[in-house]
Amino acid sequence: MRTGRGVAAVAAGVIALCGCGGTDISEGLVTKPESAVSAPPAYDGPLKAPTPGWVGEDSPLEGGGAALGTLECAGDPFEAGSPHDRGSSVSAESAEAALQKHLDQDPSWQIAPERGYRVEKREDKRVLFSYDIDGRTRAGMIAAEDVRGTDGWTVETYALCDPSEYGARERDDLALRVWSDARGRAVDTRKVHSAMGPEHCDWQSAEFLTLGEGRDGRGYYRDPEGALADIDRLHSSYTGDTKLPADAVDTGWRHDGRELWLAKDEKDVYVRTPGGQVERWPGSSERILCL
């Protein structure tokens, strides 16, 4: 038996949970037992537990509680927490509906798989939903009933492996763009990832590329419509057709046929498109954030 370890866009069709105004559940959100192929051994750890002591204060894993123990990541856990601790009070009529509402409540929070979960463990007033790849849990969501003053079901804790560990279909659904190496293997997003800019700052036409994580992360920007043109922290400007510098270094990272090259001084990156054109994406002296 497996024991607890410390360590998506929604499908087009939806089906109603019930005919009485219940939550709409996305098709494929939770797989039926008979559709699961060679399901791994069930998790036999607790569904209610404090966050492990090795999780530091202000860690992206803070508040993950029992959900952290359900993960079987190839690398380090990516994110975990408790929606209640982050100000959410969403409740629903069933555990499945709570999972759906948790995934839907914040469109900018699109880093979790949005389909393919299975009920791995069910006990009094708690249900563990696991998203598994190759027989190992890459995302765990624990729904609970009538907790912390809520009336109904809510996701109490969740924990995620890095999105690079999800299946290809779920990776393609994410707002976060997962890059791959030259052999087609998904690369940990803490090394490289990109995403379109936020609409509330009118930056949705710009692609934000990040190399590294935290304070050491460096930002680069594809800005064909000049949405970031007035920002003075950029080292240069975007151009959609330039020459690749002779001393640029191929990172080996790819996305949708695009090749990522890094300038020798690391101030800009160059992207060779599938059509053979080379774009320059300027870097910035400080990360550009939308507040």
N, C-alpha and C positions, 0 to 999 in steps of 0.2 A: 504494500500500500504506500502511496505517496504521502509524505507528511508535509506540514507547513514548513516553508523555507524563508529565511530572511533573504531575503534574497541573496469618421468615414462619410461623401454625400450619401444621403439616404436613397435606398433603392426606389426606382420610379413608382412601382406599385405599392399601395398600402391596403391593408385590410382592417376593418373596424374590429376593435377588441370585443365589442358587443353591440347589439342593436339599440342600446339605450343611452347613447351619447357618451360612451366611454372614450378613452384615449385611443387614437389611431396608432396601431403598431406597424412599423415598417416590415414589409415582407422579407423574411430571412433574418430578422433581428435575433431570434432565438430558434435554434434548430431543434426539431423533434428528435426524441431518442432513437426512433427507427431510421432516421436519416443520417445519424452520426456513424462515421466509418472508423472502426477500430479505436473507439474512445479510450483515452488513457485511464489508468487507475484513478479513483476518486480522491480528492483532497480530504484528509482526515484531521486537519488542524481546526482550531477554533474559528468561529465567525464573528466573535467579539473579543478584542484584545487591545491593549495599549500599543502605541507606536513603539517599535523596537528602540532600545537605548542607543544604538549606534547611529540613529538618525539625528543629525544636529539641528540646532535652532536655525530658522530661516532656510532650511533645506527644502528643495522642491518635493521632498518625500514626507514633510512634516504633516502629521495628522492621518497618515495612511492606515494606521491601526492594523487590524487583522488582514486587510486586503494585501498588504505587503507580503505577508507570509504565503500567499497563494501563488506568487509569481515564480516562474522558472526561466528567467531571462538568460540569454547567452552572454550578455554584458551586464552592466549595472542597471538597476531600475531607472526609469526616465522621470516619472512623475507619480505622485500619490497624494491623497488628501481626503478630507471630509468636506462635502459641499456645505454642511451646516456651519463649519468653521469659517467658510468663505462667504457667509451671508445668504445662502440659498435655503429656502423653506419649501421647495416644491414637493408636493405629495400627490399620490395617485391611488387608484382603486385596486391595484394589484402590483406584485413585484415586477412583472414584465412591463407594465405601464410606467412604473417608476424608473426603470432602466431607460425606456424610450424618452421620457421627459428629461432625464439627466443628460442624455446625449443631445437633445434638442434645445435646451434652455438657453444656451449661449452660442450663436452661430460662429463666433470667433474662436470657440474652444473646439476645434476640429482636429484633435490629435489622438482620439481614441477610435478603434474600429467601430463602425456603425452597423455591422451585421456579423453573423456567424458565432454568436454566443451559445453556450449550452448550460443547462442547469446542472451544476456539478455537485452541489450539496444543498439540501433543504432541511432546516430544522425549525423549531418553534420560533415563529416570527422573524426568521432570517433566511435569505436565499443567496447562494453564491452563483453568479454568472461568470463563466470562464470563456475566454477566447483563446483557442489553442492552435498552435502551428507545430507540426511534426510531433504531436503528442505532448507538447509542453505549453504551459499557460503563459501567455504574453500580455494578457489583460485580465484583471479580476475586479468585478463589481459586486459589492455586497449590499443587497437591499434589505431593509428592515421595516417592520410595521409598528406604528405608534411609538416612535422614539422622539425624544427631545421636544415633546409638546406637539408633534405633528399628528394630524388625524389621517391615517392611511399609511400607504407604503412610500418609502423614499430611499434613495441610495445613501447609505450611511458612510461607507468608505469605498475608495477605489484605488487601484494601483496599475501602472502601465510600464511595460518594457519600452525600449526605444522603438519608435515607429518603423525603423528599418527592419525590425523583426516580425512585422505583420506580413500577411500574405499579399501578393502583388495586387490583387483586386482591391483590398482595403487600403493599401498604400496609395493607389491611384485616386481614391475617393477623398483623400485628406486635403485640407487647405494647405498644409505643410507639404512641400515638395521634397521627396526623398530622392537623392542622387545615387548613382551606382558607380562601381569601379569599371575599369576597362574590360573586365570579364563578366560584367552584368550583375554582380553581386551588390545588393543594397548596402549603402554606407551609413554608419551611425550618424544620426542627425546632429550629434554634438561635435562632429567633425565638419560637416557641411550640410546645409539645407537652404531652401529658398521658399518664398511665399509672396503672393501679391500684396501690395500695400493696403492699409485699411481705408474703407470707404468714408468713414466719418472725418478723415483728414483730406479727403479727395485725392488720395494717393493710389487708388485702385488700378491705375494704368501702369504703375511702376512695380518691378519685381525686386524684392529685397533678398540678397544673398548673404548668408552668414557663414564665415569660416571660423571654427572654434566655438567656445561657449563662455558664458559669464563675462567677467571683466576682460578676459583675453580674446574674446570674440571680435572679429573684424567684419565690417559691413561694406557691401558693394551693391551698386544699384543700376538696374536696367530701366531707363527712363525715356522711352521713345517719344512721349508726349510732353516732356518738360515739366512734369508735375513737381519735381524737386529742384527746378532751376534756380529758385531764389535762396536756396540753402547755401550758405557760404563755407560750410565745413567740407565740401567736396574737393578732392584733390585735382579733379579735372572735370570733363563733361562727357556725357554719353554720346557715342557715335555708332551708327548702325552699319558702317562700311569703312573699315580701316585695314591696315596691314598688321600682321602679327609680328611683334618685335622679335628679332633674332635671338635675344637672350631670354625670352619668355619661357616659363617652365610649365610643361604639361602636368597637371595635377593627377591625371588619370581618371578624373571624375566626369561622369556623363549624366545627362538628363534629356530624354526625348531626342536623342541623336545629337545633342549639343555637347561640345568638348570645352572643358574649363581649363584655361591657362592662366598662370599667375605672373604678373610683371616681376622683374628681378627685384625691384625695390618694394614690392608688395603693395604699392599704393593703388593700383588698378588691377582688374582682371580682364582677360580677353576671352571671348566665347566664340568658337567656330560653329556656325550653324550647319544643319544638314545640307543646305544649299551651297556651302563653301564660303559664305561671307564671314567676315570677322567683325564682331562688335566689341567696343571698349565699354566696360562698366566701371565708372569711377568709384573709388573708395572714399572714405571720409576720415577726418581726423578724430571724430567722435561718432559713436553710433547715432543714427538718426531714428528718433522714436516719436510716435504719435501719442500725445497725452490727452 
